[in-house]
């Protein structure tokens, strides 16, 4: 038997021990022994009554509420923080638990279990994102690796397995319950509970887990599924787990119903992903439909993008030609797709890479033996493509860099300047000065300045000063101040 299945079944047997946990006591009797200073901080948190991160809004401002949280961490004892996890105010409970997670000796697991029925909604603001959060969900997010705060104490694998069991079997309204149900391994012990959650509670994520069992007796249940929004989102996700031929007519019918839509629907990605799980000629024919039968061209782009993502999620030789077509004719390529196609055909990838970076380039068949390596892969797809060309044809790569320095917009400009810094070729200097002479964007001319200074050439430094005199934009606003600082740091007068 699968190791994870055995572990899950064993952990479910522990539920008897935990099932008696009740709702969190939201009264202040447990917080009556707080120090005056802690009480004052808590009152400030209650007054703002929003859970905030360290930087909010597009400006990245550090909010007063986060400073209150910092004070709470600094002044409240571990016992006070434990008490505050049962405070009447949901935001206070969240901050108290978050602060408590800094203590390695704190029994966070027990507190999280006590709060799985804590579905009090609070307002939260992290960065630019404002949301409604359930307190119990926030507790779970705090102790989940890579969530909220990566530096605090997290639950281990065994604790998470037990927590997921509790979330599934104990009645609660947390969003984490849906995640636990959908991610649960399909064991014989779990099956009756999952089916019950589908039939009696209409829990959509339970439908996805039910499909993992691939039982013929559940096919009608999946076909009849309908969520509260009349959406097929979870039906499609269930079919992805159980691509039985019985579901194919539904997928075909629903795809044809989208062809005249004049609005985007995120559900389409799940539809196409369900289709690609079949990996046969009929599924390929359905995937080709958006290329010819969608009436609205703007909507067609969404469909083709979803077809592309679905193919990458279920890669198969039968879809490879369609993937090439999407790159060549629709100019749609991602890092994942690039690396996959590179493995399939290096020469064809090379030709389409040149087409991506060279305006009006006409691809051709080539039998040239090409070089590639792991070092050419960058976080940036454009840089990866440029590195691929640099490995095989420096003159072409250099001409691409020249063209991009002269014409590319500010968003891509930094990467090409970085490449000049890396290559240290004076070949690029004249083009950099030409762009500097006419550009009024500080992000561009400051990047050029730093690139030119890196050559450590007195004559180049003098030209920077001369160019500044000609380009008036280099003497205005914050760009001028930043330029002055760069020149001063490099003793250029």
Protein Blocks (a to p, Z undefined) as FASTA:
>chain_A
ZZklmmmmmmmmmmmmmmmpccdddbfklmmmccfklmmmmmmmmmnopacdfbecjkop
acfklmmmmmmmmmpcfklmmmmmmgfblklmmmmmmmmmmpmkbcfklmmmmmmmmccc
cdddehjbccdddfklmmmmmmpghihilmbccddfklmmmmmmmmmmpgcfbfklmmmm
mmpccdfklmmmmmmmmmmnopaklmmmmmmnopaklmmmmmmgccfkopaklmmmmmmm
mccfklmmmmmmmmmmmmmpcbdcfklmmmmmmmmmnopaklmmmmmmmmmmpmblmlmm
mmmmmmmmmmmmmgcfklmmmmmmmmmmnopacfklmmmmmmmommlmmmmmmmmmmghi
acdddfbdcdddfklpcfblklmmmmmmmmmommlmmmmmmmmmmmmcfklmmmmmmmmm
mnopaklmmmmmmmmmmpcbfklmmmmmmmmmmnopaklmmmmmmmmmmmmmlmgcjklm
mmmmmmmmnopZZ
